[in-house]
Amino acid sequence: MRGDWQRSKRLPYSLPLPPRANGSSHFLFERHFRRVGARLDSLKLADFAGAATGEMAGLSAMEKKLTEYKCDTNEAIHLKLVRFPEDMEDDSTTFHPEFSHQVFGDDEVAFGYKGLKILLYYVAGNLSTLFRVDYTSRVNENFDCMEADDVETKVREIIPPGFSRSTDDFISLLEKEVNFKPFGILLHSYSVHNEEAGDDITYQIYKADMTCSGFREYHERLQTFLMWFIETANFIDVDDERWNYFLVFEKYNKDGATLFATVGYMTVYNYYVYPDKTRPRVSQMLILPPFQGEGHGAQLLETVHRYYMSSPTVLDITAEDPSENYVKLRDFVLVKLCQDLPCFSPEKLEQGFSQDMVTEAQQKLKVNKQHTRRVYEILRLHATDMSNPDQSRNYRLDVKRRLMGPYKKKQREIAKMRRCLRPEELTNQLNQIDINLQHKQLEENFQQLVSDYRRVLERLAQV
């Protein structure tokens, strides 16, 4: 997405971790040995290379010692959203990144420290920041020829200036939280029952922009979370006025006062569509880990859809390169919005996918054709008795006709090849096509889709 994230691709919701080092630290030591130049002339790098299998039994004594200074940065980074002074020492309020490769490289490793802790604590509301690097030992204290990674400089590249280094200074900022109020205009309020507190907690969603006093500085602090939870995140160009910002806050009480804690946010870029329309495209979307699994993502996405639905200049709403989890979230929200439209009545669903569905969903709810098709398939599954052989077969064939699209494209390509390629070239291409494998893949795709659709319907039944 533009800004998905400029291109912070992958809307959160969680993605696979990049591959890690296989246990051999040869690459790490070689990188650091190169830094010390002539001082290594008397050393043999091969003494520290280790066995090809990476097993510790094959490592030299020196390499074993150096391995102790290799830290997993996902574990070393400690994140907190602090409301009360006692949260500072409460390990249950700490969470860690899913990713750190954008700051520390693909291996997600910092070399040169034992007991490394990178503290990034945020005041829960305005996100004023404490940043500090702690460790129990540093490699150059014991090995003259080795140099530790400059982890502080790497982190400072993504966090704005003005952070605290002192715990006392940071705690003093908590007293100012009573003055913090959400930015922009209130769009929606909702409540979530908290079992632990035994009470309903109120949340609010706001729309803001860079003209709101203090929002630019707040956003600079907020966007730092993207680097830890979105796989290929980049910071967006906030000077581009076509960005919209949607923020989720929790209301809570402290000493009789009402305060607000940051829960998550979404950015949306408004693309121009000729001649007089716009196409809002969801870019970044992040619910912070302490609040995940509570339904805030669905509330935020539905609120944003409803905001744009009221605009006559909006054509439809899209997302750029969304993750699988985002697609599932969008399926749930769009089915919830579309299920009461007349075009999705059980009788109409039985007749198959129609242009009326495309038109009504687009005009009333700003849903595009591709997303409308998925809504149709989910609602038709709900209206289908899968224990009935005829109904089940009709549904399966209907969905598989759509899934056959890429295979039919391949068949058209083969038809062109027959006209253009020499016999031996054509034979080589045809040998790469396994019809039985294609049928197997098609059935697997269908079964996975039905499984995903059932989960959407199960969640919808709980609303």
Disulfide bonds with the S-S distance in Angstrom:
none
